[in-house]
Amino acid sequence: MTAPVEGFSKFTKAEKITWLANNYTSNPEETKKLLKRYWNSDAQLQQLHDEFIENTITNYYLPLGVAPNFLINDQLHVIPMAIEESSVVAAVSKAAKFWLPRGGFKTKVISTEKIGQVHFMFRGDPKKLQGFFDKIQPILIKDAAPITKNMDKRGGGVTKITLRDCTNDLPNYYQLHCCFETLDAMGANFINSCLEQFATTLKRESQRYEPFTETEKAIEVVMSILSNYVPNCLVKAEVSCPVDQLTLSKKVTPQVFAEKMVRAIQIAKVAPYRAVTHNKGIMNGIDAVVIATGNDFRAVEAGVHAYAAKDGQYTSLTHAKVAAGTFSFWIEIPLALGTVGGLTKLHPLVKLALEILGKPSAKELMQIVAVAGLAQNFAAVSSLVTTGIQEGHMKMHLMNILNQLGANAEEKKKLVAHFKTNTVTHSAAAAAFEKLKNKE
């Protein structure tokens, strides 16, 4: 391509595909066929997907699986998970099955506070700014009332606004630090609308505040935006059982297994290189449920990883201990989720996922998602301290390798049987496949 494209967003879908295929792919006709193969045959459903974002050319599929046997607060759940990585659904299912007869998972929501900020510059006397803020606090709330009216009726809304002096970090920099309760909504649009109204009020009232000089009246609002760091929107999930019930491995005794689990978590607490991979495994479980339920996994990821570094060093999100003969394993994480708004009313599979979960409230979904993360971490660390991660993971990955090699159904059946007693690697699978083909 030798020149930028003009007006691309105004092209029809067919025109976009033709332009893209002709200019950026080696086989335009095959590209067009590939993209159309992933369109939904239901035109109305396809239009719905097309309108989720701009410049849609096709659908990008992820497998949607389910993990059964999750006993959470004495209630049985099947958890839907959308993810492409081999072994994740199998791992959480295995953990759920293990903990089912041992009391299952216990969870509780600690807090649900969400945060937004108006970032602004003020050049003047900080004491006068504090006096100004004290005066306009009720005006801020009053001016935002048309936005918060419905949320207020449901028991949510703006819970607190404070003025923060950040001039030690950046000259003249201040914040309106605002706390919200958004109930079953994730609340991003609600929070941002409130913040933009606060900014409007802030600028308007500064012009009327007589004690300010002309320079002080010229408050500069830089931006008004919610924060995805939600350290006070917390949920805890845990499992525990007598040590002698930790019969997961024939290679180690329950006592040794418990010691190894605790030691592995201790390592993830003090070693950031390990902690990042440790927490990535947790997010395998969390993200899969967040995606399946139509929530924003990027926001969740950002908030969770920031929380992992809240004390100045990146560390493990899970914890383990043995006390009085009992093994305990738990997680405490921030999760800002919603079960109304966004894709929850639009995407048919999101609606189905929420129905499978029993149409949970946002608080209930927080607990389910935390359990998925804890289960995935328990399964991963269990494998690491006993058989090693590759044994189970590569057996699950085998089918991907066989599909890459072009194996048919009968060949897959024979090769899966072969690798029940042999180590799976890509080269080993390729060699076994080649040997099988030669026999045929």
C-alpha positions as CSV (number, residue, x, y, z in Angstrom):
1,M,0.0,0.0,0.0
2,T,1.5,3.3,-1.0
3,A,-1.0,5.8,0.5
4,P,-3.3,6.1,3.5
5,V,-6.9,5.3,3.0
6,E,-9.5,8.1,3.3
7,G,-13.0,7.6,4.8
8,F,-12.5,3.9,5.6
9,S,-15.1,4.0,8.4
10,K,-17.7,5.0,5.8
11,F,-17.0,2.0,3.5
12,T,-19.6,-0.8,3.5
13,K,-18.5,-4.0,5.1
14,A,-17.8,-5.6,1.7
15,E,-15.8,-2.6,0.6
16,K,-13.7,-2.7,3.8
17,I,-13.0,-6.4,3.2
18,T,-12.1,-5.9,-0.4
19,W,-9.7,-3.0,0.3
20,L,-8.0,-4.9,3.1
21,A,-7.7,-8.2,1.2
22,N,-6.4,-6.5,-2.0
23,N,-3.9,-4.3,-0.2
24,Y,-2.7,-6.3,2.8
25,T,-3.0,-10.1,2.0
26,S,-1.2,-12.3,-0.5
27,N,-4.3,-14.1,-1.6
28,P,-7.3,-11.7,-1.6
29,E,-9.9,-14.2,-2.7
30,E,-9.0,-16.7,0.0
31,T,-9.0,-14.0,2.6
32,K,-12.5,-13.0,1.6
33,K,-13.7,-16.6,1.8
34,L,-12.0,-17.0,5.2
35,L,-13.7,-13.9,6.7
36,K,-17.1,-14.9,5.3
37,R,-16.8,-18.4,6.8
38,Y,-16.8,-16.8,10.3
39,W,-19.9,-14.7,9.6
40,N,-23.1,-15.9,11.4
41,S,-25.7,-17.3,9.0
42,D,-28.4,-15.3,11.0
43,A,-28.2,-11.9,9.4
44,Q,-29.8,-10.1,12.3
45,L,-27.4,-11.7,14.8
46,Q,-24.4,-10.9,12.5
47,Q,-25.5,-7.2,12.4
48,L,-25.6,-7.2,16.2
49,H,-22.0,-8.3,16.3
50,D,-21.0,-5.9,13.5
51,E,-22.3,-3.0,15.5
52,F,-20.4,-3.8,18.7
53,I,-17.3,-2.0,17.3
54,E,-16.3,0.0,14.3
55,N,-14.8,-1.4,11.1
56,T,-16.0,-5.0,11.8
57,I,-14.9,-7.4,9.1
58,T,-15.8,-10.8,10.7
59,N,-16.3,-12.6,14.1
60,Y,-13.3,-13.9,16.1
61,Y,-14.3,-17.0,17.9
62,L,-13.2,-18.3,21.3
63,P,-14.2,-21.6,22.7
64,L,-16.9,-21.4,25.4
65,G,-16.6,-24.2,27.8
66,V,-18.1,-25.0,31.2
67,A,-16.5,-26.2,34.5
68,P,-19.0,-28.2,36.7
69,N,-19.0,-29.2,40.3
70,F,-18.2,-25.9,41.9
71,L,-19.6,-25.8,45.4
72,I,-19.7,-22.1,46.5
73,N,-21.1,-21.2,49.9
74,D,-23.0,-24.6,49.8
75,Q,-24.6,-23.9,46.4
76,L,-23.6,-25.9,43.3
77,H,-22.5,-24.0,40.2
78,V,-21.5,-24.7,36.7
79,I,-19.1,-21.9,35.6
80,P,-18.9,-20.8,31.9
81,M,-15.4,-19.9,30.6
82,A,-14.4,-18.4,27.3
83,I,-10.7,-19.0,26.7
84,E,-8.4,-20.5,24.0
85,E,-5.6,-21.9,26.3
86,S,-5.4,-25.6,26.6
87,S,-5.9,-27.1,30.1
88,V,-7.5,-24.2,31.9
89,V,-11.1,-25.5,31.9
90,A,-9.8,-29.0,32.7
91,A,-7.7,-27.6,35.6
92,V,-10.4,-25.6,37.3
93,S,-12.8,-28.5,36.9
94,K,-10.3,-30.9,38.5
95,A,-9.9,-28.4,41.4
96,A,-13.7,-28.0,41.8
97,K,-14.1,-31.8,41.9
98,F,-11.4,-32.2,44.5
99,W,-12.9,-29.5,46.9
100,L,-16.5,-30.7,46.4
101,P,-16.5,-33.3,49.1
102,R,-14.3,-31.1,51.3
103,G,-16.7,-28.3,51.9
104,G,-16.2,-26.5,48.6
105,F,-15.3,-22.8,48.4
106,K,-16.3,-20.2,50.9
107,T,-16.5,-16.6,49.7
108,K,-17.5,-13.1,50.9
109,V,-17.6,-9.6,49.4
110,I,-15.5,-7.3,51.6
111,S,-16.4,-4.0,49.9
112,T,-17.8,-2.7,46.6
113,E,-16.5,0.9,46.4
114,K,-15.5,2.2,43.0
115,I,-13.4,5.3,42.2
116,G,-13.4,8.1,39.8
117,Q,-11.3,11.3,39.7
118,V,-11.4,14.8,38.3
119,H,-7.8,15.8,37.6
120,F,-7.2,19.5,37.6
121,M,-4.5,22.2,38.0
122,F,-4.8,25.0,40.4
123,R,-2.3,27.8,40.7
124,G,-2.8,29.5,44.0
125,D,-3.3,29.2,47.8
126,P,-4.1,25.6,48.8
127,K,-6.0,26.8,51.9
128,K,-8.3,28.9,49.8
129,L,-8.9,25.9,47.5
130,Q,-9.9,23.8,50.5
131,G,-12.3,26.5,51.6
132,F,-13.7,26.6,48.0
133,F,-14.2,22.8,47.9
134,D,-15.9,22.8,51.3
135,K,-18.4,25.3,50.0
136,I,-19.2,23.6,46.6
137,Q,-19.4,20.0,47.9
138,P,-23.2,20.1,48.2
139,I,-23.4,21.9,44.8
140,L,-21.4,19.1,43.2
141,I,-24.0,16.6,44.4
142,K,-27.0,18.8,43.5
143,D,-25.8,19.4,40.0
144,A,-25.2,15.6,39.4
145,A,-28.6,14.7,40.8
146,P,-30.3,14.2,37.3
147,I,-27.5,11.7,36.5
148,T,-27.6,9.9,39.9
149,K,-31.4,9.9,40.4
150,N,-32.1,6.4,39.3
151,M,-29.0,5.0,40.9
152,D,-29.9,6.8,44.2
153,K,-33.3,5.1,44.1
154,R,-31.7,1.7,43.9
155,G,-29.4,2.4,46.9
156,G,-26.3,3.4,45.0
157,G,-24.8,6.7,43.8
158,V,-22.0,9.0,44.9
159,T,-20.8,8.1,48.4
160,K,-18.0,10.5,49.0
161,I,-16.0,13.3,47.4
162,T,-12.7,14.5,48.7
163,L,-10.1,17.0,47.6
164,R,-6.6,15.6,47.2
165,D,-3.5,17.8,47.1
166,C,-1.0,16.0,44.8
167,T,1.4,19.0,44.4
168,N,4.3,17.0,45.9
169,D,4.0,14.7,42.9
170,L,3.3,17.3,40.3
171,P,3.3,21.1,40.7
172,N,-0.2,22.6,40.9
173,Y,-1.9,19.2,40.6
174,Y,-5.1,18.3,42.5
175,Q,-7.8,15.8,42.3
176,L,-11.5,15.5,43.2
177,H,-11.4,11.9,44.5
178,C,-14.9,10.5,44.1
179,C,-16.3,7.2,45.5
180,F,-19.3,5.4,44.0
181,E,-21.6,2.5,44.7
182,T,-23.0,1.2,41.3
183,L,-24.8,-2.0,42.5
184,D,-25.2,-4.6,39.7
185,A,-23.7,-2.3,37.0
186,M,-20.0,-2.1,36.4
187,G,-20.8,1.6,36.3
188,A,-18.2,3.0,34.0
189,N,-20.6,5.2,32.0
190,F,-22.4,6.3,35.1
191,I,-19.2,7.3,36.9
192,N,-17.7,9.1,33.9
193,S,-20.9,11.1,33.4
194,C,-20.9,12.1,37.1
195,L,-17.2,13.1,36.9
196,E,-17.7,15.3,33.8
197,Q,-20.6,17.1,35.6
198,F,-18.4,17.6,38.7
199,A,-15.7,19.1,36.4
200,T,-18.3,21.5,34.9
201,T,-19.5,22.6,38.3
202,L,-15.9,23.0,39.5
203,K,-15.0,25.4,36.7
204,R,-18.2,27.3,36.9
205,E,-18.2,27.8,40.6
206,S,-14.5,28.8,40.6
207,Q,-15.4,31.8,38.5
208,R,-17.9,32.9,41.2
209,Y,-15.8,32.4,44.2
210,E,-14.9,35.9,45.5
211,P,-11.8,35.0,47.6
212,F,-10.0,33.6,44.5
213,T,-7.7,35.9,42.5
214,E,-8.1,35.9,38.7
215,T,-5.3,33.4,38.5
216,E,-6.9,31.1,41.0
217,K,-10.3,31.3,39.3
218,A,-8.7,29.8,36.1
219,I,-8.9,26.2,37.3
220,E,-7.7,23.9,34.5
221,V,-9.5,20.6,34.3
222,V,-7.2,18.1,32.6
223,M,-9.5,15.1,32.5
224,S,-12.4,13.4,34.3
225,I,-12.3,9.6,34.3
226,L,-13.0,6.6,36.4
227,S,-10.1,4.5,37.8
228,N,-9.8,0.8,37.2
229,Y,-7.7,0.5,40.3
230,V,-10.4,-0.5,42.9
231,P,-8.6,-1.6,46.1
232,N,-11.9,-1.1,48.0
233,C,-14.0,-3.3,45.7
234,L,-12.8,-6.5,47.3
235,V,-13.8,-10.2,47.4
236,K,-12.3,-13.1,49.2
237,A,-12.5,-16.8,48.3
238,E,-11.0,-19.7,50.3
239,V,-10.8,-23.4,50.7
240,S,-9.6,-25.5,53.6
241,C,-9.4,-29.1,54.9
242,P,-7.5,-31.3,57.2
243,V,-4.0,-31.9,55.9
244,D,-4.5,-35.7,55.8
245,Q,-7.3,-35.1,53.2
246,L,-4.8,-33.6,50.6
247,T,-4.7,-36.8,48.7
248,L,-3.9,-35.3,45.3
249,S,-0.7,-37.1,44.4
250,K,0.7,-40.6,44.8
251,K,4.2,-39.1,44.6
252,V,4.0,-37.3,47.9
253,T,2.2,-37.7,51.2
254,P,-0.5,-35.2,52.2
255,Q,1.8,-33.6,54.7
256,V,4.6,-33.1,52.2
257,F,2.1,-31.8,49.6
258,A,0.8,-29.2,52.1
259,E,4.4,-28.1,52.9
260,K,5.2,-27.8,49.2
261,M,2.1,-25.8,48.5
262,V,2.8,-23.3,51.3
263,R,6.5,-23.0,50.2
264,A,5.4,-22.4,46.5
265,I,3.2,-19.6,47.6
266,Q,5.9,-18.1,49.8
267,I,8.2,-18.1,46.8
268,A,5.6,-16.3,44.7
269,K,5.3,-13.7,47.5
270,V,9.0,-12.8,47.6
271,A,10.1,-13.4,44.0
272,P,8.5,-11.1,41.4
273,Y,9.6,-13.2,38.4
274,R,7.7,-16.1,39.8
275,A,4.8,-13.9,41.1
276,V,4.0,-12.6,37.6
277,T,3.6,-16.1,36.2
278,H,1.8,-17.3,39.3
279,N,-0.7,-14.5,39.0
280,K,-1.0,-15.0,35.2
281,G,-2.3,-18.4,36.0
282,I,-4.9,-17.0,38.4
283,M,-6.0,-14.6,35.6
284,N,-6.4,-17.6,33.3
285,G,-9.4,-18.6,35.4
286,I,-10.6,-15.1,36.2
287,D,-10.4,-13.7,32.6
288,A,-12.2,-16.7,31.2
289,V,-15.3,-16.1,33.3
290,V,-15.1,-12.3,32.9
291,I,-15.1,-12.6,29.1
292,A,-17.9,-15.2,29.2
293,T,-20.1,-12.8,31.2
294,G,-19.4,-9.8,29.0
295,N,-17.3,-7.9,31.4
296,D,-14.1,-5.9,30.7
297,F,-11.2,-8.2,31.3
298,R,-8.6,-5.5,30.5
299,A,-10.0,-3.3,33.3
300,V,-10.0,-6.3,35.7
301,E,-6.4,-7.3,34.7
302,A,-5.1,-3.7,35.3
303,G,-6.8,-3.4,38.7
304,V,-5.8,-6.9,39.9
305,H,-2.1,-6.4,38.9
306,A,-2.0,-3.0,40.5
307,Y,-3.4,-4.5,43.7
308,A,-0.6,-7.2,43.6
309,A,1.9,-4.3,43.7
310,K,0.1,-2.1,46.3
311,D,2.8,-2.6,49.0
312,G,5.7,-1.6,46.7
313,Q,6.6,-5.0,45.3
314,Y,4.7,-7.2,42.9
315,T,3.7,-10.3,44.8
316,S,1.3,-13.3,45.0
317,L,-2.4,-12.8,45.0
318,T,-3.0,-16.1,46.7
319,H,-2.0,-17.2,50.2
320,A,-1.6,-20.6,52.0
321,K,-0.9,-21.8,55.5
322,V,-1.0,-24.9,57.6
323,A,-2.3,-24.4,61.2
324,A,-3.6,-26.9,63.8
325,G,-3.5,-29.7,61.2
326,T,-5.6,-27.7,58.7
327,F,-4.5,-26.5,55.2
328,S,-6.0,-23.2,54.1
329,F,-5.7,-21.6,50.7
330,W,-7.3,-18.2,49.8
331,I,-7.3,-15.2,47.6
332,E,-8.4,-11.6,48.2
333,I,-8.7,-9.5,45.0
334,P,-10.4,-6.4,43.6
335,L,-13.1,-7.1,41.0
336,A,-15.3,-4.4,39.5
337,L,-17.9,-6.4,37.6
338,G,-21.5,-5.9,36.4
339,T,-24.4,-8.1,35.5
340,V,-26.6,-5.3,33.9
341,G,-25.7,-3.0,31.1
342,G,-23.1,-3.4,28.4
343,L,-23.0,-6.7,26.6
344,T,-25.1,-8.4,29.3
345,K,-28.3,-7.4,27.4
346,L,-26.9,-7.6,23.9
347,H,-24.7,-10.7,23.4
348,P,-26.8,-13.9,23.4
349,L,-24.0,-16.0,24.8
350,V,-23.4,-13.5,27.6
351,K,-27.0,-13.8,28.5
352,L,-26.8,-17.5,28.4
353,A,-23.6,-17.5,30.6
354,L,-25.4,-15.4,33.2
355,E,-28.4,-17.7,33.1
356,I,-26.2,-20.8,33.7
357,L,-24.8,-19.0,36.7
358,G,-28.3,-18.4,38.1
359,K,-28.6,-14.7,37.0
360,P,-26.2,-13.5,39.7
361,S,-26.0,-10.0,41.2
362,A,-22.7,-8.2,40.7
363,K,-21.6,-9.2,44.3
364,E,-22.4,-12.9,43.5
365,L,-20.5,-12.7,40.2
366,M,-17.5,-11.2,42.1
367,Q,-17.5,-14.3,44.3
368,I,-17.8,-16.8,41.4
369,V,-15.0,-15.1,39.5
370,A,-12.7,-15.1,42.5
371,V,-13.4,-18.8,43.0
372,A,-12.4,-19.5,39.4
373,G,-9.1,-17.7,39.9
374,L,-8.4,-19.6,43.2
375,A,-9.3,-23.0,41.6
376,Q,-7.0,-22.4,38.6
377,N,-4.1,-21.4,40.9
378,F,-4.7,-24.4,43.2
379,A,-4.6,-26.7,40.2
380,A,-1.5,-25.1,38.6
381,V,0.5,-25.0,41.8
382,S,-0.5,-28.5,42.7
383,S,0.9,-29.7,39.4
384,L,4.1,-27.6,39.8
385,V,5.0,-29.1,43.1
386,T,4.2,-32.7,42.1
387,T,4.3,-33.8,38.5
388,G,5.4,-30.6,36.9
389,I,3.3,-28.3,34.7
390,Q,4.0,-29.9,31.4
391,E,2.6,-33.3,32.0
392,G,-1.0,-32.2,32.3
393,H,-0.8,-29.1,30.1
394,M,0.8,-30.9,27.1
395,K,-1.7,-33.7,27.2
396,M,-4.4,-31.1,26.8
397,H,-2.4,-29.3,24.2
398,L,-2.0,-32.5,22.2
399,M,-5.2,-32.0,20.3
400,N,-4.0,-28.6,19.1
401,I,-0.8,-30.2,17.8
402,L,-2.7,-33.0,16.0
403,N,-5.0,-30.4,14.4
404,Q,-1.9,-28.5,13.1
405,L,-0.6,-31.8,11.7
406,G,-3.9,-32.5,9.9
407,A,-4.7,-35.7,11.7
408,N,-8.2,-37.2,11.1
409,A,-10.5,-38.5,13.7
410,E,-9.2,-42.1,13.7
411,E,-5.6,-40.9,13.8
412,K,-6.4,-38.6,16.7
413,K,-7.9,-41.5,18.6
414,K,-4.8,-43.7,18.2
415,L,-2.4,-40.9,19.0
416,V,-4.3,-39.9,22.1
417,A,-4.1,-43.5,23.3
418,H,-0.4,-43.6,22.5
419,F,0.4,-40.5,24.5
420,K,-1.4,-41.7,27.6
421,T,1.8,-43.4,28.5
422,N,4.3,-41.2,26.6
423,T,5.6,-37.6,27.1
424,V,3.9,-35.1,24.9
425,T,6.0,-32.6,22.9
426,H,5.4,-31.1,19.5
427,S,8.3,-33.1,18.0
428,A,7.2,-36.4,19.7
429,A,3.6,-35.9,18.4
430,A,4.9,-35.1,14.9
431,A,7.1,-38.2,14.9
432,A,4.3,-40.4,16.1
433,F,2.0,-39.0,13.5
434,E,4.5,-39.6,10.8
435,K,5.1,-43.1,11.9
436,L,1.3,-43.8,12.0
437,K,0.9,-42.3,8.5
438,N,3.7,-44.6,7.1
439,K,2.1,-47.6,8.6
440,E,-1.1,-46.7,6.8
